[in-house]
Amino acid sequence: MAEVLVLVDHVDGEIKKNTYEMLNAARRIGEPSAVVVGTPGTTSKLADGLAAHGAEKIYVAESDDVVNYLSTPQVDVLAALVERVSPPAVLIPAGADGREVAGRLAVRTNSGWLNDLVDIDGERAGTHSIFGGAFTVQSHVTTDTAIVSWRSGSLEVEEQSGAGTQETVEVPATDASKSAKVSNRAPIVGGDRPELTEASVVVAGGRGVGSADNFNVVEVLADSLHAAVGASRAAVDSGYYPNQFQVGQTGKTVSPQLYVALGISGAIQHRAGMQTSKTIVAVNKDPEAPIFEIADFGIVGDLFSVAPQLTEEVGKRG
Ligand code: FAD
């Protein structure tokens, strides 16, 4: 069976859920091989989790360069492995970093790129969800390898054990890879809340929230539900909430068990980032707001009246 490469998404020694989804997806078309690119010592913490989710092989690429040079070390490692094992597909998370890796890798290996897949239909074929989920599109590439960026939240995570055989590979350190250097890392704001793309509950606010100070209403409800906070682009552009929390086509894609939209109209570009949420609750004072078309529970009302009542009710139920 052909090896299918999966780039492991990990932060601070924790594997992100989308890695497990990609291992499941890879299993459908071949033997999943996890590729961990990290600083020295990273992999020892991750190997058990990867094997428990189906990785037959784990390629370990560790170097201090990894944190210094943006995405190029990941591209270098994957490009060398593509040349060596000729996989039918390489799966990469479809976040901002992942898309950069995927695009560069596609050019470097002369491969076709299937962007933002929600399903795998064959060795070099898959399904995209487009225009805010209004359509699905099947496509395939004709090159030997498909570079796939995988949309988080598209598949269930299943435990299935793999051999997890480890092999060390080099992180090439070419001058070209070092042309852009990381000069500063700003701490992420958001306190102890779960990471937006990993959270099982997201409470998001839109332009209807009205100001940065008012976003407190969103945060208080989020904290009562141990949720992450999200924001529409209009809320971000208005300066109500930081850009890193934007949900949507040009923001993050989330797929939580519960998505609560407060004062969000439900534009197609917003839906693109949240419509696969399992349960959607919308609070909007306009009964015609498009968000109600996809909401499982809709409340027509003023968010400043409804959200505190929800917070109080959640508090009563512990
Ligand atoms: P609005 O559309 O202004 O809606 C505000 C809503 O709040 C209204 O429905 C109103 O009835 C309601 N409201 C007002 N006051 C209250 C109240 N007190 N209580 C209850 N409800 C109230 N948008 C994104 O979100 N994410 C993206 O990634 C994104 N990418 C884009 C990319 C492109 C190329 C383009 C062109 C647009 C993109 N947009 C994106 C913008 C998108 O088209 C919408 O403009 C945006 O989503 C609107 O945000 P909103 O729903 O918060 O604001």
py3Dmol code that shows the C-alpha trace and the ligand (Angstrom):
import py3Dmol

protein = """\
ATOM      1  CA  MET A   1       0.000   0.000   0.000  1.00  0.00           C
ATOM      2  CA  ALA A   2       1.218   3.488  -0.829  1.00  0.00           C
ATOM      3  CA  GLU A   3       2.332   5.778   1.953  1.00  0.00           C
ATOM      4  CA  VAL A   4       0.202   8.883   2.423  1.00  0.00           C
ATOM      5  CA  LEU A   5       2.000  11.731   4.192  1.00  0.00           C
ATOM      6  CA  VAL A   6       0.262  13.762   6.907  1.00  0.00           C
ATOM      7  CA  LEU A   7       1.893  16.929   8.248  1.00  0.00           C
ATOM      8  CA  VAL A   8       1.332  16.920  12.009  1.00  0.00           C
ATOM      9  CA  ASP A   9      -0.234  20.098  13.398  1.00  0.00           C
ATOM     10  CA  HIS A  10       1.123  20.603  16.905  1.00  0.00           C
ATOM     11  CA  VAL A  11       1.576  23.425  19.407  1.00  0.00           C
ATOM     12  CA  ASP A  12       3.377  23.282  22.770  1.00  0.00           C
ATOM     13  CA  GLY A  13       3.606  19.494  22.734  1.00  0.00           C
ATOM     14  CA  GLU A  14      -0.086  18.997  21.938  1.00  0.00           C
ATOM     15  CA  ILE A  15      -1.341  17.458  18.715  1.00  0.00           C
ATOM     16  CA  LYS A  16      -4.251  19.339  17.188  1.00  0.00           C
ATOM     17  CA  LYS A  17      -7.426  17.413  16.456  1.00  0.00           C
ATOM     18  CA  ASN A  18      -7.218  18.012  12.709  1.00  0.00           C
ATOM     19  CA  THR A  19      -4.082  15.830  12.588  1.00  0.00           C
ATOM     20  CA  TYR A  20      -6.178  12.866  13.711  1.00  0.00           C
ATOM     21  CA  GLU A  21      -8.820  13.684  11.091  1.00  0.00           C
ATOM     22  CA  MET A  22      -6.111  13.717   8.415  1.00  0.00           C
ATOM     23  CA  LEU A  23      -4.728  10.373   9.600  1.00  0.00           C
ATOM     24  CA  ASN A  24      -8.246   8.915   9.218  1.00  0.00           C
ATOM     25  CA  ALA A  25      -8.605  10.444   5.771  1.00  0.00           C
ATOM     26  CA  ALA A  26      -5.171   9.156   4.726  1.00  0.00           C
ATOM     27  CA  ARG A  27      -6.107   5.624   5.829  1.00  0.00           C
ATOM     28  CA  ARG A  28      -8.816   5.537   3.155  1.00  0.00           C
ATOM     29  CA  ILE A  29      -6.262   5.688   0.360  1.00  0.00           C
ATOM     30  CA  GLY A  30      -3.114   4.171   1.808  1.00  0.00           C
ATOM     31  CA  GLU A  31      -0.889   3.812   4.864  1.00  0.00           C
ATOM     32  CA  PRO A  32      -0.752   7.008   6.933  1.00  0.00           C
ATOM     33  CA  SER A  33       2.743   8.314   7.647  1.00  0.00           C
ATOM     34  CA  ALA A  34       2.922  11.235  10.073  1.00  0.00           C
ATOM     35  CA  VAL A  35       5.553  13.900   9.470  1.00  0.00           C
ATOM     36  CA  VAL A  36       6.529  15.819  12.598  1.00  0.00           C
ATOM     37  CA  VAL A  37       8.575  18.946  12.062  1.00  0.00           C
ATOM     38  CA  GLY A  38       9.586  20.513  15.342  1.00  0.00           C
ATOM     39  CA  THR A  39      12.351  21.603  17.672  1.00  0.00           C
ATOM     40  CA  PRO A  40      14.560  18.915  19.250  1.00  0.00           C
ATOM     41  CA  GLY A  41      12.601  16.799  21.748  1.00  0.00           C
ATOM     42  CA  THR A  42       9.194  17.534  20.207  1.00  0.00           C
ATOM     43  CA  THR A  43       8.464  14.124  18.800  1.00  0.00           C
ATOM     44  CA  SER A  44       8.902  12.034  21.936  1.00  0.00           C
ATOM     45  CA  LYS A  45       5.804  13.731  23.373  1.00  0.00           C
ATOM     46  CA  LEU A  46       3.712  13.173  20.243  1.00  0.00           C
ATOM     47  CA  ALA A  47       4.578   9.669  19.044  1.00  0.00           C
ATOM     48  CA  ASP A  48       2.108   7.737  21.221  1.00  0.00           C
ATOM     49  CA  GLY A  49      -0.850   9.892  20.180  1.00  0.00           C
ATOM     50  CA  LEU A  50       0.046   9.577  16.499  1.00  0.00           C
ATOM     51  CA  ALA A  51       0.391   5.785  16.665  1.00  0.00           C
ATOM     52  CA  ALA A  52      -2.905   5.533  18.585  1.00  0.00           C
ATOM     53  CA  HIS A  53      -4.598   7.367  15.726  1.00  0.00           C
ATOM     54  CA  GLY A  54      -3.265   5.234  12.914  1.00  0.00           C
ATOM     55  CA  ALA A  55       0.229   6.463  11.996  1.00  0.00           C
ATOM     56  CA  GLU A  56       2.127   3.466  10.647  1.00  0.00           C
ATOM     57  CA  LYS A  57       5.296   5.493  10.271  1.00  0.00           C
ATOM     58  CA  ILE A  58       6.423   8.694  11.950  1.00  0.00           C
ATOM     59  CA  TYR A  59       9.028  10.783  10.162  1.00  0.00           C
ATOM     60  CA  VAL A  60      10.853  12.859  12.730  1.00  0.00           C
ATOM     61  CA  ALA A  61      12.398  16.114  11.501  1.00  0.00           C
ATOM     62  CA  GLU A  62      13.794  18.105  14.392  1.00  0.00           C
ATOM     63  CA  SER A  63      15.918  21.238  14.280  1.00  0.00           C
ATOM     64  CA  ASP A  64      16.161  24.594  16.027  1.00  0.00           C
ATOM     65  CA  ASP A  65      15.759  26.163  12.575  1.00  0.00           C
ATOM     66  CA  VAL A  66      12.100  25.144  12.585  1.00  0.00           C
ATOM     67  CA  VAL A  67      11.037  28.017  14.830  1.00  0.00           C
ATOM     68  CA  ASN A  68      13.269  30.571  13.156  1.00  0.00           C
ATOM     69  CA  TYR A  69      12.306  30.393   9.509  1.00  0.00           C
ATOM     70  CA  LEU A  70       8.528  30.471   9.022  1.00  0.00           C
ATOM     71  CA  SER A  71       7.149  27.587   6.964  1.00  0.00           C
ATOM     72  CA  THR A  72      10.140  26.830   4.755  1.00  0.00           C
ATOM     73  CA  PRO A  73      11.664  24.067   6.931  1.00  0.00           C
ATOM     74  CA  GLN A  74       8.343  22.181   6.757  1.00  0.00           C
ATOM     75  CA  VAL A  75       8.254  22.585   2.978  1.00  0.00           C
ATOM     76  CA  ASP A  76      11.861  21.376   2.699  1.00  0.00           C
ATOM     77  CA  VAL A  77      11.161  18.253   4.765  1.00  0.00           C
ATOM     78  CA  LEU A  78       7.975  17.388   2.895  1.00  0.00           C
ATOM     79  CA  ALA A  79       9.537  18.017  -0.522  1.00  0.00           C
ATOM     80  CA  ALA A  80      12.392  15.616   0.293  1.00  0.00           C
ATOM     81  CA  LEU A  81       9.890  12.963   1.439  1.00  0.00           C
ATOM     82  CA  VAL A  82       7.692  13.386  -1.642  1.00  0.00           C
ATOM     83  CA  GLU A  83      10.720  12.762  -3.815  1.00  0.00           C
ATOM     84  CA  ARG A  84      11.649   9.710  -1.770  1.00  0.00           C
ATOM     85  CA  VAL A  85       8.319   7.908  -1.229  1.00  0.00           C
ATOM     86  CA  SER A  86       6.186   9.271  -4.132  1.00  0.00           C
ATOM     87  CA  PRO A  87       2.984   9.429  -2.073  1.00  0.00           C
ATOM     88  CA  PRO A  88      -0.377   9.712  -3.867  1.00  0.00           C
ATOM     89  CA  ALA A  89      -1.250  12.510  -1.450  1.00  0.00           C
ATOM     90  CA  VAL A  90       0.228  14.808   1.190  1.00  0.00           C
ATOM     91  CA  LEU A  91      -2.317  16.091   3.727  1.00  0.00           C
ATOM     92  CA  ILE A  92      -1.698  19.469   5.343  1.00  0.00           C
ATOM     93  CA  PRO A  93      -3.980  21.441   7.693  1.00  0.00           C
ATOM     94  CA  ALA A  94      -5.859  24.203   5.847  1.00  0.00           C
ATOM     95  CA  GLY A  95      -4.996  27.059   8.203  1.00  0.00           C
ATOM     96  CA  ALA A  96      -3.052  30.145   7.150  1.00  0.00           C
ATOM     97  CA  ASP A  97       0.312  28.446   7.770  1.00  0.00           C
ATOM     98  CA  GLY A  98      -0.819  25.183   6.202  1.00  0.00           C
ATOM     99  CA  ARG A  99      -1.960  26.903   3.035  1.00  0.00           C
ATOM    100  CA  GLU A 100       1.418  28.537   2.708  1.00  0.00           C
ATOM    101  CA  VAL A 101       3.146  25.181   3.140  1.00  0.00           C
ATOM    102  CA  ALA A 102       0.759  23.518   0.659  1.00  0.00           C
ATOM    103  CA  GLY A 103       1.169  26.181  -2.014  1.00  0.00           C
ATOM    104  CA  ARG A 104       4.946  26.198  -1.773  1.00  0.00           C
ATOM    105  CA  LEU A 105       5.085  22.389  -1.737  1.00  0.00           C
ATOM    106  CA  ALA A 106       2.854  22.122  -4.804  1.00  0.00           C
ATOM    107  CA  VAL A 107       5.176  24.431  -6.736  1.00  0.00           C
ATOM    108  CA  ARG A 108       8.312  22.778  -5.411  1.00  0.00           C
ATOM    109  CA  THR A 109       7.177  19.236  -6.323  1.00  0.00           C
ATOM    110  CA  ASN A 110       5.277  20.219  -9.471  1.00  0.00           C
ATOM    111  CA  SER A 111       2.102  18.709  -8.006  1.00  0.00           C
ATOM    112  CA  GLY A 112      -1.557  19.665  -8.213  1.00  0.00           C
ATOM    113  CA  TRP A 113      -3.113  21.237  -5.110  1.00  0.00           C
ATOM    114  CA  LEU A 114      -6.579  20.372  -3.803  1.00  0.00           C
ATOM    115  CA  ASN A 115      -7.342  23.256  -1.468  1.00  0.00           C
ATOM    116  CA  ASP A 116      -9.755  23.118   1.465  1.00  0.00           C
ATOM    117  CA  LEU A 117     -10.951  19.516   1.083  1.00  0.00           C
ATOM    118  CA  VAL A 118     -13.740  18.209   3.294  1.00  0.00           C
ATOM    119  CA  ASP A 119     -13.587  14.649   1.978  1.00  0.00           C
ATOM    120  CA  ILE A 120     -11.227  12.314   0.150  1.00  0.00           C
ATOM    121  CA  ASP A 121     -12.740  10.536  -2.844  1.00  0.00           C
ATOM    122  CA  GLY A 122      -9.711   8.614  -4.069  1.00  0.00           C
ATOM    123  CA  GLU A 123      -5.936   8.750  -4.309  1.00  0.00           C
ATOM    124  CA  ARG A 124      -5.819  12.112  -6.035  1.00  0.00           C
ATOM    125  CA  ALA A 125      -9.413  13.242  -5.737  1.00  0.00           C
ATOM    126  CA  GLY A 126     -11.533  14.989  -3.174  1.00  0.00           C
ATOM    127  CA  THR A 127     -14.557  17.125  -2.310  1.00  0.00           C
ATOM    128  CA  HIS A 128     -14.468  20.846  -1.561  1.00  0.00           C
ATOM    129  CA  SER A 129     -17.265  22.779   0.058  1.00  0.00           C
ATOM    130  CA  ILE A 130     -17.532  26.186  -1.623  1.00  0.00           C
ATOM    131  CA  PHE A 131     -19.557  29.419  -1.494  1.00  0.00           C
ATOM    132  CA  GLY A 132     -20.324  29.013   2.169  1.00  0.00           C
ATOM    133  CA  GLY A 133     -21.393  25.403   1.743  1.00  0.00           C
ATOM    134  CA  ALA A 134     -23.957  26.186  -0.945  1.00  0.00           C
ATOM    135  CA  PHE A 135     -22.179  23.775  -3.309  1.00  0.00           C
ATOM    136  CA  THR A 136     -19.787  20.888  -3.163  1.00  0.00           C
ATOM    137  CA  VAL A 137     -17.271  20.364  -5.915  1.00  0.00           C
ATOM    138  CA  GLN A 138     -15.423  17.167  -6.718  1.00  0.00           C
ATOM    139  CA  SER A 139     -12.025  17.562  -8.272  1.00  0.00           C
ATOM    140  CA  HIS A 140      -8.921  15.574  -8.960  1.00  0.00           C
ATOM    141  CA  VAL A 141      -5.370  16.259 -10.000  1.00  0.00           C
ATOM    142  CA  THR A 142      -3.495  14.502 -12.757  1.00  0.00           C
ATOM    143  CA  THR A 143      -0.044  14.756 -11.208  1.00  0.00           C
ATOM    144  CA  ASP A 144       1.570  11.795  -9.380  1.00  0.00           C
ATOM    145  CA  THR A 145       0.988  13.437  -6.013  1.00  0.00           C
ATOM    146  CA  ALA A 146      -1.933  15.544  -4.795  1.00  0.00           C
ATOM    147  CA  ILE A 147      -1.138  18.215  -2.246  1.00  0.00           C
ATOM    148  CA  VAL A 148      -4.244  18.416  -0.059  1.00  0.00           C
ATOM    149  CA  SER A 149      -5.094  21.142   2.416  1.00  0.00           C
ATOM    150  CA  TRP A 150      -7.607  19.669   4.806  1.00  0.00           C
ATOM    151  CA  ARG A 151     -10.414  21.686   6.361  1.00  0.00           C
ATOM    152  CA  SER A 152     -10.535  21.049  10.087  1.00  0.00           C
ATOM    153  CA  GLY A 153     -13.764  19.561  11.472  1.00  0.00           C
ATOM    154  CA  SER A 154     -14.671  17.676   8.305  1.00  0.00           C
ATOM    155  CA  LEU A 155     -14.250  14.124   9.641  1.00  0.00           C
ATOM    156  CA  GLU A 156     -14.848  12.356  12.928  1.00  0.00           C
ATOM    157  CA  VAL A 157     -11.740  11.471  14.885  1.00  0.00           C
ATOM    158  CA  GLU A 158     -11.381   7.705  15.322  1.00  0.00           C
ATOM    159  CA  GLU A 159      -8.821   5.827  17.332  1.00  0.00           C
ATOM    160  CA  GLN A 160      -7.155   3.107  15.257  1.00  0.00           C
ATOM    161  CA  SER A 161      -3.714   1.917  16.101  1.00  0.00           C
ATOM    162  CA  GLY A 162      -0.750   2.058  13.757  1.00  0.00           C
ATOM    163  CA  ALA A 163       2.772   0.719  14.169  1.00  0.00           C
ATOM    164  CA  GLY A 164       4.193   4.202  14.772  1.00  0.00           C
ATOM    165  CA  THR A 165       7.673   3.214  13.541  1.00  0.00           C
ATOM    166  CA  GLN A 166       9.931   6.240  13.881  1.00  0.00           C
ATOM    167  CA  GLU A 167      12.527   7.360  11.371  1.00  0.00           C
ATOM    168  CA  THR A 168      14.680  10.447  11.656  1.00  0.00           C
ATOM    169  CA  VAL A 169      14.936  12.669   8.595  1.00  0.00           C
ATOM    170  CA  GLU A 170      17.036  15.769   8.020  1.00  0.00           C
ATOM    171  CA  VAL A 171      15.763  19.316   8.013  1.00  0.00           C
ATOM    172  CA  PRO A 172      17.637  20.755   5.017  1.00  0.00           C
ATOM    173  CA  ALA A 173      18.995  24.199   5.809  1.00  0.00           C
ATOM    174  CA  THR A 174      19.378  25.863   2.439  1.00  0.00           C
ATOM    175  CA  ASP A 175      20.107  29.575   2.170  1.00  0.00           C
ATOM    176  CA  ALA A 176      16.827  30.049   0.272  1.00  0.00           C
ATOM    177  CA  SER A 177      14.920  28.570   3.224  1.00  0.00           C
ATOM    178  CA  LYS A 178      16.517  31.115   5.506  1.00  0.00           C
ATOM    179  CA  SER A 179      15.566  34.138   3.460  1.00  0.00           C
ATOM    180  CA  ALA A 180      12.734  35.151   5.852  1.00  0.00           C
ATOM    181  CA  LYS A 181      13.503  34.999   9.568  1.00  0.00           C
ATOM    182  CA  VAL A 182      11.079  35.249  12.482  1.00  0.00           C
ATOM    183  CA  SER A 183      12.051  38.349  14.450  1.00  0.00           C
ATOM    184  CA  ASN A 184       9.354  38.492  17.123  1.00  0.00           C
ATOM    185  CA  ARG A 185       6.538  36.363  18.515  1.00  0.00           C
ATOM    186  CA  ALA A 186       3.622  38.188  20.110  1.00  0.00           C
ATOM    187  CA  PRO A 187       1.769  36.315  22.852  1.00  0.00           C
ATOM    188  CA  ILE A 188      -1.754  35.247  21.923  1.00  0.00           C
ATOM    189  CA  VAL A 189      -4.469  37.102  23.782  1.00  0.00           C
ATOM    190  CA  GLY A 190      -7.485  35.141  24.955  1.00  0.00           C
ATOM    191  CA  GLY A 191      -6.477  34.032  28.434  1.00  0.00           C
ATOM    192  CA  ASP A 192      -7.313  30.492  29.383  1.00  0.00           C
ATOM    193  CA  ARG A 193     -10.015  30.034  26.788  1.00  0.00           C
ATOM    194  CA  PRO A 194      -9.730  27.102  24.406  1.00  0.00           C
ATOM    195  CA  GLU A 195      -8.094  27.661  21.052  1.00  0.00           C
ATOM    196  CA  LEU A 196     -10.724  28.784  18.522  1.00  0.00           C
ATOM    197  CA  THR A 197     -10.290  26.022  15.935  1.00  0.00           C
ATOM    198  CA  GLU A 198     -10.106  23.293  18.583  1.00  0.00           C
ATOM    199  CA  ALA A 199     -12.940  24.418  20.865  1.00  0.00           C
ATOM    200  CA  SER A 200     -16.069  22.293  21.216  1.00  0.00           C
ATOM    201  CA  VAL A 201     -18.117  25.434  21.915  1.00  0.00           C
ATOM    202  CA  VAL A 202     -17.662  28.833  20.221  1.00  0.00           C
ATOM    203  CA  VAL A 203     -19.545  32.017  21.117  1.00  0.00           C
ATOM    204  CA  ALA A 204     -19.084  34.632  18.393  1.00  0.00           C
ATOM    205  CA  GLY A 205     -20.057  38.282  18.179  1.00  0.00           C
ATOM    206  CA  GLY A 206     -20.749  40.441  15.146  1.00  0.00           C
ATOM    207  CA  ARG A 207     -21.250  44.086  14.308  1.00  0.00           C
ATOM    208  CA  GLY A 208     -24.460  43.937  16.313  1.00  0.00           C
ATOM    209  CA  VAL A 209     -22.341  43.847  19.480  1.00  0.00           C
ATOM    210  CA  GLY A 210     -21.674  47.517  18.788  1.00  0.00           C
ATOM    211  CA  SER A 211     -18.310  48.187  20.469  1.00  0.00           C
ATOM    212  CA  ALA A 212     -15.157  46.642  21.885  1.00  0.00           C
ATOM    213  CA  ASP A 213     -16.425  47.195  25.436  1.00  0.00           C
ATOM    214  CA  ASN A 214     -19.698  45.454  24.667  1.00  0.00           C
ATOM    215  CA  PHE A 215     -17.801  42.342  23.631  1.00  0.00           C
ATOM    216  CA  ASN A 216     -17.678  41.617  27.330  1.00  0.00           C
ATOM    217  CA  VAL A 217     -21.214  40.233  26.954  1.00  0.00           C
ATOM    218  CA  VAL A 218     -19.897  37.710  24.431  1.00  0.00           C
ATOM    219  CA  GLU A 219     -16.932  36.796  26.628  1.00  0.00           C
ATOM    220  CA  VAL A 220     -19.024  36.294  29.746  1.00  0.00           C
ATOM    221  CA  LEU A 221     -21.370  33.889  27.958  1.00  0.00           C
ATOM    222  CA  ALA A 222     -18.345  32.135  26.407  1.00  0.00           C
ATOM    223  CA  ASP A 223     -16.698  31.678  29.803  1.00  0.00           C
ATOM    224  CA  SER A 224     -19.861  30.233  31.316  1.00  0.00           C
ATOM    225  CA  LEU A 225     -19.771  27.587  28.558  1.00  0.00           C
ATOM    226  CA  HIS A 226     -15.948  27.110  28.668  1.00  0.00           C
ATOM    227  CA  ALA A 227     -16.048  28.274  25.074  1.00  0.00           C
ATOM    228  CA  ALA A 228     -13.721  30.067  22.688  1.00  0.00           C
ATOM    229  CA  VAL A 229     -14.699  33.554  21.489  1.00  0.00           C
ATOM    230  CA  GLY A 230     -15.052  34.263  17.781  1.00  0.00           C
ATOM    231  CA  ALA A 231     -15.918  37.363  15.782  1.00  0.00           C
ATOM    232  CA  SER A 232     -17.260  38.274  12.370  1.00  0.00           C
ATOM    233  CA  ARG A 233     -15.115  40.261   9.998  1.00  0.00           C
ATOM    234  CA  ALA A 234     -17.298  43.317  10.470  1.00  0.00           C
ATOM    235  CA  ALA A 235     -16.647  43.131  14.222  1.00  0.00           C
ATOM    236  CA  VAL A 236     -12.915  42.746  13.607  1.00  0.00           C
ATOM    237  CA  ASP A 237     -12.778  45.525  11.006  1.00  0.00           C
ATOM    238  CA  SER A 238     -14.666  47.804  13.405  1.00  0.00           C
ATOM    239  CA  GLY A 239     -11.975  47.187  16.026  1.00  0.00           C
ATOM    240  CA  TYR A 240     -14.282  45.366  18.435  1.00  0.00           C
ATOM    241  CA  TYR A 241     -12.170  42.227  18.629  1.00  0.00           C
ATOM    242  CA  PRO A 242      -8.677  41.142  17.474  1.00  0.00           C
ATOM    243  CA  ASN A 243      -8.197  39.758  13.992  1.00  0.00           C
ATOM    244  CA  GLN A 244      -6.928  36.356  15.170  1.00  0.00           C
ATOM    245  CA  PHE A 245     -10.477  35.509  16.289  1.00  0.00           C
ATOM    246  CA  GLN A 246     -12.159  36.159  12.961  1.00  0.00           C
ATOM    247  CA  VAL A 247     -14.322  33.289  11.732  1.00  0.00           C
ATOM    248  CA  GLY A 248     -15.067  32.885   8.047  1.00  0.00           C
ATOM    249  CA  GLN A 249     -13.724  32.698   4.552  1.00  0.00           C
ATOM    250  CA  THR A 250     -10.792  34.971   5.300  1.00  0.00           C
ATOM    251  CA  GLY A 251     -10.588  34.009   8.951  1.00  0.00           C
ATOM    252  CA  LYS A 252     -10.592  30.702  10.769  1.00  0.00           C
ATOM    253  CA  THR A 253     -12.727  27.677  10.026  1.00  0.00           C
ATOM    254  CA  VAL A 254     -14.418  26.192  13.075  1.00  0.00           C
ATOM    255  CA  SER A 255     -16.587  23.133  13.502  1.00  0.00           C
ATOM    256  CA  PRO A 256     -17.582  22.953  17.164  1.00  0.00           C
ATOM    257  CA  GLN A 257     -20.408  20.986  18.768  1.00  0.00           C
ATOM    258  CA  LEU A 258     -22.110  24.309  19.515  1.00  0.00           C
ATOM    259  CA  TYR A 259     -21.755  27.700  17.770  1.00  0.00           C
ATOM    260  CA  VAL A 260     -23.579  30.667  19.264  1.00  0.00           C
ATOM    261  CA  ALA A 261     -23.816  33.689  16.918  1.00  0.00           C
ATOM    262  CA  LEU A 262     -24.655  36.988  18.624  1.00  0.00           C
ATOM    263  CA  GLY A 263     -25.508  39.949  16.411  1.00  0.00           C
ATOM    264  CA  ILE A 264     -24.156  38.272  13.269  1.00  0.00           C
ATOM    265  CA  SER A 265     -26.198  38.555  10.063  1.00  0.00           C
ATOM    266  CA  GLY A 266     -24.917  35.316   8.500  1.00  0.00           C
ATOM    267  CA  ALA A 267     -23.212  36.529   5.322  1.00  0.00           C
ATOM    268  CA  ILE A 268     -21.972  33.771   3.048  1.00  0.00           C
ATOM    269  CA  GLN A 269     -18.344  34.583   3.884  1.00  0.00           C
ATOM    270  CA  HIS A 270     -19.074  34.131   7.590  1.00  0.00           C
ATOM    271  CA  ARG A 271     -20.968  30.899   7.043  1.00  0.00           C
ATOM    272  CA  ALA A 272     -17.997  29.501   5.127  1.00  0.00           C
ATOM    273  CA  GLY A 273     -16.127  29.327   8.409  1.00  0.00           C
ATOM    274  CA  MET A 274     -18.787  27.949  10.758  1.00  0.00           C
ATOM    275  CA  GLN A 275     -21.614  26.213   8.930  1.00  0.00           C
ATOM    276  CA  THR A 276     -20.312  22.712   9.670  1.00  0.00           C
ATOM    277  CA  SER A 277     -20.860  23.352  13.402  1.00  0.00           C
ATOM    278  CA  LYS A 278     -23.039  20.582  14.841  1.00  0.00           C
ATOM    279  CA  THR A 279     -25.583  22.892  16.493  1.00  0.00           C
ATOM    280  CA  ILE A 280     -25.964  26.579  15.629  1.00  0.00           C
ATOM    281  CA  VAL A 281     -27.764  29.014  17.904  1.00  0.00           C
ATOM    282  CA  ALA A 282     -28.383  32.517  16.543  1.00  0.00           C
ATOM    283  CA  VAL A 283     -29.494  35.616  18.396  1.00  0.00           C
ATOM    284  CA  ASN A 284     -30.453  38.505  16.135  1.00  0.00           C
ATOM    285  CA  LYS A 285     -33.016  41.267  16.396  1.00  0.00           C
ATOM    286  CA  ASP A 286     -33.842  41.024  12.679  1.00  0.00           C
ATOM    287  CA  PRO A 287     -36.148  38.052  12.004  1.00  0.00           C
ATOM    288  CA  GLU A 288     -35.079  38.132   8.335  1.00  0.00           C
ATOM    289  CA  ALA A 289     -31.352  37.783   9.107  1.00  0.00           C
ATOM    290  CA  PRO A 290     -29.840  35.042   6.882  1.00  0.00           C
ATOM    291  CA  ILE A 291     -28.175  33.406   9.884  1.00  0.00           C
ATOM    292  CA  PHE A 292     -31.598  31.984  10.798  1.00  0.00           C
ATOM    293  CA  GLU A 293     -31.548  29.926   7.564  1.00  0.00           C
ATOM    294  CA  ILE A 294     -28.790  27.734   8.990  1.00  0.00           C
ATOM    295  CA  ALA A 295     -29.558  28.044  12.719  1.00  0.00           C
ATOM    296  CA  ASP A 296     -30.856  25.013  14.618  1.00  0.00           C
ATOM    297  CA  PHE A 297     -32.218  27.379  17.286  1.00  0.00           C
ATOM    298  CA  GLY A 298     -33.003  30.989  16.493  1.00  0.00           C
ATOM    299  CA  ILE A 299     -33.840  33.706  18.982  1.00  0.00           C
ATOM    300  CA  VAL A 300     -35.244  36.952  17.580  1.00  0.00           C
ATOM    301  CA  GLY A 301     -34.241  39.508  20.168  1.00  0.00           C
ATOM    302  CA  ASP A 302     -31.722  41.978  21.513  1.00  0.00           C
ATOM    303  CA  LEU A 303     -28.472  40.204  22.293  1.00  0.00           C
ATOM    304  CA  PHE A 304     -27.909  42.464  25.298  1.00  0.00           C
ATOM    305  CA  SER A 305     -31.059  41.066  26.820  1.00  0.00           C
ATOM    306  CA  VAL A 306     -30.775  37.457  25.582  1.00  0.00           C
ATOM    307  CA  ALA A 307     -27.064  36.739  26.178  1.00  0.00           C
ATOM    308  CA  PRO A 308     -27.106  37.611  29.916  1.00  0.00           C
ATOM    309  CA  GLN A 309     -30.190  35.414  30.350  1.00  0.00           C
ATOM    310  CA  LEU A 310     -28.370  32.551  28.631  1.00  0.00           C
ATOM    311  CA  THR A 311     -25.346  33.118  30.866  1.00  0.00           C
ATOM    312  CA  GLU A 312     -27.542  33.080  33.952  1.00  0.00           C
ATOM    313  CA  GLU A 313     -29.321  29.899  32.863  1.00  0.00           C
ATOM    314  CA  VAL A 314     -26.024  28.127  32.098  1.00  0.00           C
ATOM    315  CA  GLY A 315     -24.779  29.200  35.544  1.00  0.00           C
ATOM    316  CA  LYS A 316     -27.857  27.711  37.251  1.00  0.00           C
ATOM    317  CA  ARG A 317     -27.289  24.389  35.514  1.00  0.00           C
ATOM    318  CA  GLY A 318     -23.604  24.358  36.488  1.00  0.00           C
TER     319      GLY A 318
END
"""
ligand_1 = """\
53
FAD
P -23.703 42.812 9.784
O -23.912 42.154 8.474
O -23.722 44.286 9.847
O -24.799 42.210 10.763
C -24.994 42.651 12.067
C -26.213 41.925 12.568
O -26.413 42.247 13.939
C -27.499 42.315 11.851
O -28.112 41.138 11.336
C -28.358 42.985 12.909
O -29.733 42.682 12.759
C -27.791 42.371 14.154
N -27.953 43.187 15.360
C -27.673 44.502 15.512
N -27.870 44.884 16.798
C -28.293 43.769 17.457
C -28.694 43.539 18.790
N -28.624 44.492 19.730
N -29.105 42.303 19.128
C -29.181 41.308 18.187
N -28.820 41.492 16.905
C -28.373 42.705 16.543
N -17.142 38.074 7.123
C -16.826 37.240 8.138
O -17.506 37.208 9.178
N -15.728 36.432 8.043
C -14.939 36.400 6.957
O -13.940 35.661 6.948
C -15.247 37.251 5.862
N -14.519 37.247 4.750
C -14.900 38.036 3.696
C -14.180 37.975 2.498
C -14.567 38.743 1.422
C -13.797 38.635 0.145
C -15.662 39.618 1.541
C -16.074 40.452 0.383
C -16.362 39.708 2.710
C -15.978 38.925 3.813
N -16.670 38.992 5.023
C -16.366 38.105 6.014
C -17.670 40.043 5.283
C -19.095 39.576 5.132
O -19.526 39.739 3.801
C -20.034 40.395 6.052
O -19.869 41.760 5.742
C -19.756 40.198 7.530
O -19.753 38.836 7.845
C -20.868 40.889 8.327
O -20.588 40.786 9.666
P -21.765 40.908 10.742
O -22.745 39.836 10.478
O -21.124 40.981 12.079
O -22.325 42.358 10.434
"""
view = py3Dmol.view(width=600, height=400)
view.addModel(protein, "pdb")
view.setStyle({"model": 0}, {"cartoon": {"style": "trace"}})
view.addModel(ligand_1, "xyz")
view.setStyle({"model": 1}, {"stick": {}})
view.zoomTo()
view.show()
